[in-house]
Amino acid sequence: MAFHEVRFPLAISFGSTGGPERRTEIVTLGSGAEERNSPWAGSRRRYNAGTGVRGLDDLHMLIEFFEARGGRLHGFRWKDRADWKSCAPGGATSPLDQVIGTGDGARAEFQLVKTYGSGGASFERAIRKPVAGTLRVAVDGVEKMEGTHFALDASTGLVTFVSGAIPPSGAAVTAGYEFDVPVRFDTDFLEINLAAFEAGSVPAIPVIEIRA
């Protein structure tokens, strides 16, 4: 298997449903109290793009994409319309959006992350599939230039500072960016319903996040 650095057609994913999934195990005690535990360290996204297919052209585009990925065999990029930036979807990205680490004078590599926080609790999500050309990085509030001060591996989300530009000890390293979700199809069969001429629909196109 492999990961294909190609994005699922936006025209189809625009009408998709889905979002983050958690796994929680709940045991109800004799007293009525609950014990709750999560075997997952983080969340996993699931989507269904079936509602995004609006006609035969969309259907043909989907079949081409599905066949090229070999069904569930190869992963690909997915744009989550509800969560695709380091800031809110309606905002403009800034190099101060997300803290991705603190310099120590020697560390050159920093993984892009996005932190979700509410009510004093937070969850840090690694961002592995940033969109090339959208990254902005700052060190202690001063924006740096890609290609001059750092390089981005858009297939892993790893930011690497060049020699001479390594963040000094105690300096906050921040970033703003757009990103995709690494996913694969969760089916090897597309059940296509040609209900009428010039109209087609696929009841379900399950897509699931993978660790790429």
N, C-alpha and C positions, 0 to 999 in steps of 0.2 A: 504494500500500500504506500501511498505518497500523499503529499498535500499540494494541491494545485493553487498557485497564487492568482486566482481569478475569482471575481465576485459574482454571486448569483444575480441574475437579471433584476435590475431595480424595478422595472415595470411590473414584474410579478410580485416581488417581495413587498411592494408598497401596500398591497392589500392583505398582508399576512396577519396572523394572530400568534400570540405566544409571549414568552417572557421568562424570567428566572424561576428555577425550580429548586426547592430545598428538600432534604430528606430528614424527617423527624420521627423518631421512635417514641411512642407514648405508652406508658404502663399506668393503668388506673389501680390504685391500691384499695384495700378493703375499706379504708376510711373515706374514700372518695377523692383523696388527693392524687395528684399526678406526678409521675417522674418522667421527665423528658430528656432525651439525648439525641444528638445528631451524629451519625457516622460519617457525614461528609464535612470536610474542612471548609468548603465553600459552596457556592451555588452553581447550577448548570442551566443553560438556556435551552428551551425547546420552542420550536415554531411550527406553524402549519401554513404553508403558502397556497393552499388549495383555493382560497377565496380570491387570490390575486390573478387567476387565469380568467380572462374576460372574452376570449375568442380564439379562433383557430391559429392566428399568428402567434399569440402568447403560448398556445399549446405546442406549436412546432418549436418555439424557442426553448420551452421547458424540456421537450424530448431530446433536443440536441444537447442541452446542458447535462441532462441525466445520463445519456449514453456516453458522453465524453468523460464523465466522472466514474463510469462503471458502476452505477447504482451506489451502494454503500461503500465501495472500495476506496475511493479517494476523497479527501477533505477539500473544502473550498471556503471562500470568504462570504460572509453574510452581513449586510448592513441592517442593524437593528434600528428602526426609525424612532424608537422611544429612548435609545441610549447609544449614541454614536460619537459623542464628544467628551472631552475632559471637563466640560461644563454642561449646563442645561442645553437641550437641543435648540432652543431659541436664542441662546447667547452666542457671543463671539469668543473664540478661544483666545487665551492669554498665556504667556509663558509663566504666569504665576498660578495657574489653575490648580495643579496637583504637586504635592511634595513627593519626589521620587527618591530622596535620600539626603544624606548629610556628608559633606566632604571630610576626609581625614588627611589630606595632603598627599595620599598615595593611590587611593582608589580611583580607577579610571572608568569602570563600567557601572552603569545604573540601569535597572530594569524599569520600564514604564509601568506605572500602577495607577489605579483610580480608587480613591477612598470614598466609601458611602457611609455617611454618619447621620445619626438621629438620636436625640435623647441621651447623649453621653456615650452611646455605643457606636461602634464603627466596624466596617469590613473592608479589607484591602484586597483589591482584585488585580492580578497581573494582566497587563495588556500586551498580548503577543502579536497582534496584527494591526499595528498602526497604519494609517494611510500615508504613503510616501508624499512628501511635499507639504504636509500640513503641520509638522512638528515645530514647536517653538520652545526653546530651553533658556532658563536663566540661572545664574549662580549668584546667590545673595542679592537677588532682585535686578541684576544686570543681565540683559539679554545677550546670548551668545549666538554665533553664526554657524549654521550647519556647513560642513566642508572646511571651515576655518578652525573652529574650536572643538567640534565634535562630529561624529558620524553616527548614523542610525542604520541598524539592520531591521528593515521593515518586515522581515519574515519572522523575527523573534521579539521585537520591541526592545532590543538592547541598545542603549545609548553609550557610546564610547568616546571619552574625551581624548584629544591628541596630547602628545607630550608638550608641556609648556602651558597647557590650558587646564590641567587637572585641578578640580575644586580644592581650595585650601581647607584646612581643618576647621570644622564648625560651620562651614558655609552651607546654607540650604540650597539644594538643587531642585528646581521646580520645572514643570513642563505643561504645555498645552498642546492638544493634538486631536485629530479625528481617528477613529479606529473601526475595524470590522471584528466580527466574531468568527473564530474558526469552527466550522461545522461540517457535518456530512449528512447525506440522506439517511433516514432511519427506515428505509424500505428498499427492497430490490424489485418492486413491482409498482408500476403506475397504472392504476385502474381508471382508464379514460372512458368518459361517457359522452358520446356524440349525440346529444339529445335532439339537435336540429341542424339543418344546413347552415353553415357559417357560424356555428356556435359550438363551443366545446367546453367541458368542465372536468376537473379532476377532484373528486370528493375530498381527498386528503393527500397532502405532500408533506409528510413529517420530516422535520430537520432537527438535528440535535447537536449541541455544542460538544467539541472534542478538545482534548489537551494536545495542542500542536506545538 
